[in-house]
Amino acid sequence: MRSQADFLLGGNPGVGSLHRLRDAVEKQWPQPLEIEEHSHADLANAYVAGASGLPFAVLRAYAGSDLPKVNPLIKTVTCPFTGEVLAAVPSVRPDVTVIHAQKADRKGNVLLWGILGVQKEAALAAKRCIVTVEEIVDDLNAPMNACVLPTWALSAVCHVPGGAHPSYAHGYSERDNRFYQAWDPIARDRDAFTAWINEYIHGSADFSEFQAKLAAASEAQ
């Protein structure tokens, strides 16, 4: 089966490279992985286009960039009003989008705040969207101009406190820098990575057990 990763940043933020991604791309372990690289502006606009029901996105990025040389999906179009040559990329319409948010009410409406990126657009562009949340409340008490995803746009809402880990959930948890740092030596070694996956992923009955194992390992350090 062909596997492909479409991405705009392949890295361990603040630490270094994504060694498992590189191993799959460069050495085909544990199986070959093809990549399709985009800029941040490219994918952000592609999600907006997908959420808007448009076939492609137009942007001024890529002037002087070599990315179009390695990604044949980056095209150019000429503006019919000004004659300006612009970059064009296909819209993104995921089969499934999964995001983590702060709150949902019991009707399934979801409230997000903080640095949202294109989570809203990714949710609205998808055929199905699953949202994990820190808590479920009776009333969102959403402030004016808040970002609220309506229940009719979502396929499922799941109560998963800590679901953003090792990243942060604004107002609920901070970024776990120790985990990001500890992950680097694990990811560098195939055997260490496989052992970690077997212990923490395959060896956990559910997310609660996974969290408990991580907490115990962190306390033991």
Residue pairs with C-beta under 8 A, 6 or more apart in sequence:
2 34
3 24
3 31
3 32
3 33
3 34
4 33
4 34
4 35
4 36
5 21
5 33
5 34
5 35
5 36
6 35
6 36
6 38
6 43
6 92
7 35
7 36
7 37
7 38
8 37
8 38
8 39
8 40
8 42
8 43
9 40
10 17
10 18
10 21
10 22
10 35
11 17
11 18
12 18
12 180
12 183
12 184
12 187
13 180
14 177
14 180
15 180
15 181
15 183
15 184
16 184
18 187
19 184
19 187
19 188
20 187
20 193
21 33
23 29
23 190
24 30
24 31
24 32
24 33
25 33
25 34
25 35
29 190
36 71
36 73
37 67
37 70
37 71
38 46
38 67
38 71
38 74
38 89
39 61
39 62
39 65
39 67
41 59
41 61
42 57
42 59
42 61
42 62
42 67
42 74
42 87
42 89
43 92
43 118
44 117
44 118
44 121
45 57
45 58
45 59
45 89
46 56
46 57
46 89
46 90
46 91
46 92
47 91
47 92
47 118
47 121
47 122
47 125
48 57
48 118
48 121
49 55
49 56
49 57
49 91
49 92
50 91
50 92
50 93
50 94
50 121
50 124
50 125
50 126
51 120
51 121
51 122
51 124
51 125
52 91
54 91
55 90
55 91
56 88
56 89
56 90
56 91
57 88
57 89
57 90
57 91
58 77
58 86
58 87
58 88
59 86
59 87
59 88
59 89
60 86
60 87
61 87
62 68
62 74
62 87
67 74
68 74
68 87
73 89
73 90
74 87
74 88
74 89
75 87
75 88
75 89
76 85
76 86
76 87
76 88
77 85
77 86
77 88
78 84
78 85
78 86
79 85
79 86
91 125
92 122
92 125
93 125
93 126
93 127
94 122
94 125
94 126
94 127
95 126
95 127
95 128
96 126
96 127
96 128
96 129
96 130
96 155
97 122
97 123
97 125
97 126
97 128
97 129
97 130
98 129
98 130
98 131
98 132
99 112
99 119
99 122
99 123
99 129
99 130
99 131
99 132
100 131
100 132
100 133
100 160
100 163
100 164
100 169
101 110
101 111
101 112
101 119
101 131
101 132
101 133
101 134
101 149
102 111
102 112
102 113
102 114
102 133
102 134
102 135
102 169
102 170
102 171
102 172
103 110
103 111
103 133
103 134
103 135
103 136
103 137
103 140
104 110
104 111
104 131
104 133
104 135
104 136
104 137
104 140
104 157
104 159
105 136
105 137
105 138
105 139
105 140
106 136
106 137
106 138
107 151
108 151
108 154
108 157
109 140
109 148
109 149
109 150
109 151
110 131
110 133
110 148
110 149
110 154
110 157
111 140
111 142
111 146
111 147
111 148
112 119
112 120
112 147
112 148
112 149
113 146
113 147
113 170
113 171
114 169
114 170
114 171
115 170
116 147
120 147
120 149
123 129
123 131
123 149
123 153
123 154
124 149
124 153
128 155
129 149
129 153
129 154
129 155
130 154
130 155
130 156
130 157
130 158
131 149
131 154
131 156
131 157
131 158
132 157
132 158
132 159
132 160
132 163
133 157
133 158
133 159
133 160
133 163
134 160
134 161
134 162
134 163
134 169
134 172
135 159
135 161
136 157
136 159
140 146
140 148
142 148
151 157
160 207
161 172
162 169
162 173
162 211
163 169
163 207
164 173
165 173
165 176
165 179
165 211
165 214
166 175
166 176
166 179
166 180
166 183
167 175
167 176
168 174
168 175
178 218
178 221
179 214
179 218
182 221
185 192
186 192
186 193
186 196
187 193
199 213
200 210
200 213
200 214
201 210
204 210
204 213
